[in-house]
Amino acid sequence: QVQLVESGGGLVQAGGSLRLSCTASGVNFSIRAMGWYRQAPGKQREFVAGTTGGARKYGDSVQGRFTISRDNTRNTIYLQMNSLKPEDTAVYYCNAGHSIPSGTWGQGTQVTVSS
């Protein structure tokens, strides 16, 4: 019943920035864990960033460039992506649950970084 909807993807040049958003609906409590994963064609889905309570964690490939934030009142998370690289090109998926990864995924939003 929980639905996650991502937005904010697009086409940017290398070195540019984007901010992704994900909002959960169909739940009237604060979701414990929310985060972002991404998947490029032919590659496995990989962890990007997550937040559980006040804790934050980042995948090695984005550490220092991406920042996850959360609006707990809305069950909404954001992903500020700076210094984007062509290797960041992927579909970015929102995930949420008691812990992540969970079985609840958004539809994904495409991020394309040109060189």
C-alpha positions in Angstrom: 0.0 0.0 0.0 3.0 2.3 0.5 3.8 4.1 -2.7 7.1 5.9 -3.3 7.4 8.5 -6.1 10.7 10.0 -7.2 11.3 13.2 -9.2 14.1 15.5 -10.2 16.0 13.4 -12.7 17.2 14.8 -15.9 20.2 15.4 -18.3 23.2 17.4 -17.0 26.8 17.9 -18.0 29.6 16.4 -16.1 30.4 18.6 -13.0 26.8 19.7 -12.7 24.2 19.1 -10.0 20.7 17.7 -9.6 18.4 17.2 -6.6 16.2 14.2 -6.4 13.1 13.9 -4.3 11.1 10.9 -3.0 7.8 11.1 -1.2 6.0 8.2 0.4 2.2 8.0 0.5 -0.2 5.5 2.0 1.3 5.5 5.4 0.5 7.6 8.5 3.6 6.9 10.5 7.2 7.9 10.1 9.1 5.4 8.0 12.2 4.2 9.8 14.6 3.9 6.9 14.6 5.5 3.5 17.3 5.7 0.9 18.4 5.7 -2.7 19.7 3.0 -5.0 20.7 3.2 -8.6 21.0 0.9 -11.6 22.8 1.4 -14.9 22.1 -0.8 -17.9 23.8 -4.1 -17.6 24.8 -3.5 -14.0 23.6 -4.5 -10.6 21.5 -2.2 -8.5 23.8 -0.4 -6.0 23.4 1.5 -2.8 23.8 5.2 -3.1 22.7 6.8 0.2 20.4 6.0 3.1 19.1 7.5 6.4 17.8 5.6 9.4 16.9 8.0 12.3 19.7 10.5 12.4 22.3 8.2 10.8 23.5 8.7 7.2 25.4 6.3 5.0 26.8 6.7 1.5 28.1 4.3 -1.1 31.8 4.6 -1.7 31.3 5.8 -5.3 29.3 8.9 -4.2 30.9 9.7 -0.8 31.8 13.4 -0.6 29.6 14.4 -3.7 26.1 13.4 -2.7 24.1 14.4 0.3 20.9 12.7 1.6 18.4 14.7 3.7 15.0 14.0 5.1 11.8 15.8 6.0 10.3 13.4 8.6 6.9 15.1 8.7 6.3 14.2 5.1 8.2 10.9 4.7 10.2 12.6 2.1 13.9 12.3 1.3 16.1 14.2 -1.0 19.4 13.5 -2.7 21.6 16.5 -3.6 24.0 15.3 -6.3 27.0 17.5 -7.0 30.1 17.1 -9.1 28.2 14.6 -11.3 30.2 12.2 -13.4 29.2 10.2 -16.5 29.5 7.1 -14.3 26.6 8.4 -12.2 24.2 7.9 -15.2 21.6 5.4 -14.0 18.0 5.1 -13.0 17.7 6.2 -9.4 15.2 4.4 -7.2 13.8 5.4 -3.8 13.5 2.6 -1.2 11.9 2.6 2.3 11.0 0.3 5.1 12.0 -0.8 8.6 15.4 -1.2 7.1 16.8 -0.9 3.6 16.9 -2.5 1.2 13.3 -3.3 1.5 10.6 -4.6 -0.9 9.1 -1.1 -1.3 10.5 0.7 -4.3 9.6 3.8 -6.4 9.3 3.7 -10.1 12.7 5.3 -10.6 13.9 8.5 -12.2 16.5 8.7 -14.9 19.7 10.7 -14.4 22.0 11.1 -17.4 25.3 12.8 -17.1 27.0 13.8 -20.4 30.8 14.2 -20.8 
